[in-house]
């Protein structure tokens, strides 16, 4: 089915789910109407609660849901819409107090009724969840610790919210109405069980074994794994998988990495991994034979999904990894379409996969433009950043329509997008991959 149609379908489903409390509130029997601002604040609270519950489904990596958009876009949306949902929840009591200042005492976390206390603690838990997420890196909160606390706080906040709703019992005095709201939350929270319990059970049946860890330039490692007792993983070039290392697929520690191997060989998979933290910094010492588990493939960043007469690839730093997979796959297929690769990095010494790219030039209609911030002496390629000036000099003026694929740091994505818009490249021919998933 067309990806646009599938994407529109899931968008409609999402809107129906988050707006369902408003429809439920209007179904008879309904309580007597109150002032507009009271009803408005209650509506915001209901919608905000369901939106927070839906976040569990957004992060559960359901391929059917993420396929039309790409999981990087889904996770970005998750971060943004969760902030909006919490803002709606905060607006609920704030509007009530502004409308009736006498209600200010109900905001006391240890005062008021049991219903108001449950609501207060739910709101404070949501706020704590948001603050820890926003400031995680600044306070150096370990990623795995944050993941556990993030899920735990979210579940606690939703439970407290339902206690508040049940004890308030204004719009949910009819049992079935509150039952529907509880059902939505239960189904959504069950997505966490799917991600943490059911998926690992399937992964246990399809283990991999580390066969090689090779150093490349720029603190980059090439990690190669082989399927053990099964036929491997079929993926599209440009996609990625979450990797777990060790004897158990139930480990909390997992990280997303793009495939750098050819999609034509599903049994032997390679990842390009740059040293950026504790986990990636230890990859180089990983012994051969280590058990690995993969959750994938994920992602909608692939030439297989966007047939075109030719391609222009833009890579920044470790963003070269998915393009290595694309180029290797196209070479193995004997593809003859023209490809132009812009590859930017800090220096030649930090530029990874150059040996692989040199070999691919011989097998493809591939032109590479290296763009270095600090080039060596007698450098005859581009200097600085991949920007409008570089594109003006190097983008071909031809009669074919090429698809432009961009992967790299956020500033590079913005610069390349702006440069392409200056050259009147249609948005339908531009695709992005953001690798800051964690």
N, C-alpha and C positions, 0 to 999 in steps of 0.2 A: 504494500500500500504506500502511496505517496507520503513522504515524510512530513510535508506541510499539512496534509489532511490529518495525519496521526497527531501531530503537534497541536493542531486546532482542537481536536477531540479532547486531548488531555487538559487543555486550557479551559474548555467548557466544563469538564468534570470538576476541575479545581474550583472554579467559580461557584458551581452548584453546591459543593461541599462547604465552602467557607461562608456562603450566604444562607445555608440551610437553617441556622438558628433564627434568622429573621422570618423565614417562612413559617417555622414552627410556632413562633410567638403569635402569629396572626391567626392560627387555626383555632377554631372554637373547641372547648370553652376557653375564652380569654378573659383575663382579669379586667377590671375597670381601668379605663385610660387615665394616665397621669399627665403631667405637663410635658411639653415637647422635649425639654432639656433632660428630664429624668428618663424618658423613653429613649432618647438619643444616646445617653450615656450607657444605658443597659444594652442597647444594640451594639455599641462599640465593644463592650465587654464580651458579649457572646461571640462576635466575629473574631476578636483578638484571641480568644481562647481556642476556637477551632483552628485558626491559622497557626497557632503554636503547636497544636496536636498534629497538623498536617506536615510539620517539619520532619517528623519521624519518617514519613513516607518519602520525603524528598531526599533524605540522606541514606536511604536503604539500598541504593544502587540497583533499583529495578530497571533492567535493561529496556523493557517495553516503554517505560516512562522517559528514560533519559535519552534513548536513541534519537528522537527527532531534534533534540537541542544540543546534546553533548553534555557530559556530566560536569565539566568545568563551569558551564553556564548555569546548570542546575544548582551547584554549590554556591556560586556567586549570588544567585537569586535567593537561596536559602539564608545566606547571611543578611542580605538586605531586607527581605520580607519579614524575617524574624525580628529585626529591629522595629519595623513598622508595627508588627503585631504587639510587641511589648509597649510601644507608644500608645496603641489603642487601649490596652489594659490600664495603663497609667491614666489615660484621659477619663476612663470610667469614674473613678472616685473624685478626680479633680473637678470634673464638670458638676458632679453632685454637690460638692462643697461650695463651689462658686454660686450655684443656683440657690443653695440653702446653707449659709455659713454655720448654722446650728449643728450640721452634721460633721463638723470638723473633729469633734471628739471621737467619732467612730474610727478615725485614722490611727488612734492609739493602738499599738500592736498588742498591748496587754489589757486594754479596756474594751468597752462596748460589749456587744453580744458575741456569742460563739460564732455566729455567721460572719460578723464583721471582722473578728480576729482571724478566721480562716481566710477570708479575702485578703486581709492585710499581709498575712504571711505568704500567701500565694504570690502576691504582687512583689514583695521584697525578694522572694526567691527568684522570680523572673528577672528582676533588676540585677541581682548578684550574678546570675547566669550570664547576662549580657555584659556586665563589667569584666568578668573573668575572661570572656571571649575576646573582648576588645583590647584588653591590656595584657593578654597572656604572654606575649613575647617580651613586653617591657618588664614584667615582674618575673620573667624567666620561669614560668610555670611549665613543667615538663609536659610534652605533648600527650603522652599516654595517660598521665594523671589527669590532665585537662579533659580528655575524651571521656574518662569514667565519671568524673564529677559533673561534666556537662550533661551527660545522659541522666545521671541520678538527680540532679537539680531540676531538670525539665520534667521528669516523671513526678517528683515531689510537688512541684508547682501546679501541675495539672490535677493531681489528686486533691490538693488543698482547694483548688478552684471549684472542683465538683462538690466538695463539702460545703463551700460557701454558697453555691447555687442551690444545693438541696436544702440547707437550713434557711435560706432566704425564701425559697419556695413561692415566689410570686408568679413567675411565668412557668414554673415547672411543678406546680401543685398536682397537675395531672401526671401520674407516674410514667406514661408512655413518652411524654415529651422529654423528661429528664433522661429516660432510658435511651432515646435516640442520641442525645448529646453524649452520654456515657459510651454508647456503642461506637460513635465516631472516634472518641479518644482511645478506646480499647483497641480498635482496629488499627489505628495509626501507631500506637505504642507497640503493638505486636510486630510492626515492621522492624523494630529494634531487635526483637527476638529472632526474626528471620535473618537479619544481618549478622548477629553475633552467635547464633546457635545453629540454625538450619544450614546457612551457607557453609560454615566450617565443616559441618558433617559431610556435605558433598565434596568439599575440598580434600578431606581426609582420604577419599577414595581415589583422588587423582594427584598424587604427590609428584614432586620433581626433585632432581638431584643436581647440586652444583657441580659442574665439571671443570670450570675454569674461571679464574679471576685475573684479568690482564690489565696492567696499568697503561693509560694513555696520557697524553699531555693535558695540562690544565687541571690537575687533580681530578681527572676523570678515570673511572674504572669501567671495564667491560665485563659484566657478569653474565656467564653462560650457564643455562640450566637445561637438563634433558628430562623428558617425560619418563616416569618410572612405572611400567606396567599398564600404560594406556597410550592413546594415539595423540596426546598433546593438546594444544589449544589453537584453534583456527581463529585468526584475527585479520583485520584489515590494516594495511600499512598506515601508520600514523596513530594507531590506538595505543592504549596503555593498560596496565594491570596493577592491582595492589599486591605487593610482595610481602610474604611472611617467611622468616627464616627460623628453623628450629624444629623440634620434634612434634609440636602441636599446632594445628590450624586455629586453635582457640586463643592463641596469643593475642594480647591487646596491641602489641607493637606491629604495625604494618605501614607501608609507605607506597605511594603510587609512583611508578616509573614507566616511561615510554619504551616500547619495544624498539630495538635498533636492528633487529635481524629481519630477514626476508620473510614475508608472510607465506611464501611458498614452502617453507619448512616448519610445520606446526609442532614437530617433536623436539627441535633444538632451538631454544629461544635465547636471545641476547638482550640485555638492557644496558644502556649507557647511564652511569650513575656518577654524579659529581659530588665531591666531598663538601657538604654544606652544614653538617651537624654531627652529633654523636653517632647516630645510626650509620649514615653514609661514610663517616670517617673511619669506621671499623670494617668496611667492606673489603679493603685490601688484605686484611688478615684472615678472611673467611676461608676455612679449609675446604678443599675439594671433598665431595661426599656429603656435605651438609644438606639436610632435607629442606626443601622450599615448597611453599604453597602459594598458589596464584588465584586471585579473584579477578576475573576478567573474561573476555576483553571489554574495555569501556572506551567511550569517546566517539565523536562524530567528525573528527578531523582527519579526513582521508581522501585521497584522489579517487578511490574506488566508489565513494559516495557522490562524487562530483565529476562526471565525465566531461572532458574538455579537449580542445584541439591542442593545447599545450599548457604548461604550468610555469609560474614564477614562485619560487620558495624564498622566504625571508627568515633567516635563523639568527638568533642572538645568544651567544654562549651555549649553555647546555640545551637550549632550544633546538640545536641541530639534531638531537637524537631522533625524534619522529621522522625527520627528513631522511636520515640514513636508512631507516626501515623502508620508506617510500622508494628511495632510489634503488636499493638492493632488490626490492620486489619488482620494480619496473624493469630492471636489468635482467632479472631471472626470467621475466616474461618475454623478453626481446622487444620491449616497447620502443617505438621509433619517434614518439612525439617530442618536440623541442622542450627543454627544461632549462630555466635560468635560475641559479641559486645565488642569493646574496647572503653571505655568512659574515656576521660581525662579531668581533671579540676584542679583548683588551690588547693582546699582543700575539705574535706568531707562536711564542713558546706556550701560550695558554690555549691555543686553538686545537681542539680534539678532532679525531677522525680524518685528519688530512691524508693519511696513507690510503684509507678506504676510499675517500673521494677521488684521489688520483687514479685509482683503479676503475672507478665507476665512469670517469670521463671517457675511458677507452671503450666502454660497453654501451653508452647512452649518447643521445644527442644533448649533451649536458655542457653548459657554460657556467663557470663558477666565478663570482666576483667576491673576493675577500675584502672586508672593510675593517681596518684595525685602528684602535685608538692610539696605540704607540707602536707604529710599524718599525721594522729594522731599517738600517741604512740601505740605500739603493732599492727601496721598495717601489715596485712599478704597478701596484694595484691601488685600491682606494684607501684613503686615510680619513679618520674621524668616526662618523656614525652613519648608519643607513638612514638617509634623510632625502629631502626633495632634490637636493643638488646631485646626489649620487644617482637617484632614479632618473633625473633629467639626462645625465650622461650615458647611463647604461641600459635603461629599459628600451627594448627594441620597438621601433615604429613599424608595425607590420599589419597585415590584413587578417590575422587569425585572432580568435578570442581566447585569451589564456585565463586560467583560474589562479588567483593570488592567495597563497597560504602563508600565514605569519605565525611564528612561535618564538617567544623570547620574553624579556622583562617588560613590565608595563610601559615604561617610557618609550621603549622601542616600538611597541604595538601602536601607541598613540601617534608617534612620529611617522611611521610607515602609512598608517591609515590616512593621516592628514595629507601626506605626499601623494597618495593614490587618488584622493578626492580632488586634489589640485589638477591632476592629470585626467579628471573626469572618468575614472574607472568606476563602473557601476557597482553598487554595494552587493548585488547578487553574485559578483565575481570575487568577493573578498571573504576569507574565512580566517578566524583566529583560534589559537589554542593558548590558554593561560595555564601555566604549570604551578601556580601557587595554591594548590588544592588544600594544603594543610595550614 
